[in-house]
Amino acid sequence: MKKVNLDQVKEDPWQSPKGKYAVAFKEISETLGREPGSLDLAKRWPFDLEWNRMPPGKSNFPCGGHSAQWEMYLIVSGNGSVRDKDGMTNVTAGDAFIFGPNEPHQINNSGDVDLIYYVIADNPIGESCYYPDSNKWLVQSPERRFLRSEPLDYFDGEE
């Protein structure tokens, strides 16, 4: 059995260049040995578990939806709001929700303390993402590229 305690998992902070988006990750699955770049499902695994901490007043990422990936969220502490096609929904500790393929979404910390949540995602090979606010696609084959008619930066039209 592979085992790790959350306290032993390295926290990896991330922030966009202008600071609009910020979140820190603990890659639990990768700490247990998952190899996200592998095409071998015995190494890639069919799911991923990640712990996230988002500072007050921040959003996790630009609003986006995956072409094939499912994501399930569980709020552990704090208060936030989730944006989707129907608008904004308030979330708090104990709330769970799920997004399927082609369902753009974004999490915002609307509270005054860190928003802590887990996300479980499957790992489809050949995944792409659509960002409705900036009308662009992320295509990951063979490398990450943001496109309209020419390559773009991830934050183009977002910050």
Secondary structure by P-SEA (a helix, b strand, c coil): ccccccccbbbbbbbcccccbbbbbcccccccccccccccccccccbbbbbbbbcccccccccccccbbbbbbbbccccccccccccbbbbccccccccccccccccccccccbbbbbbbbbbbcbbbbbbcccbbbbbcccccccccccccccccccc
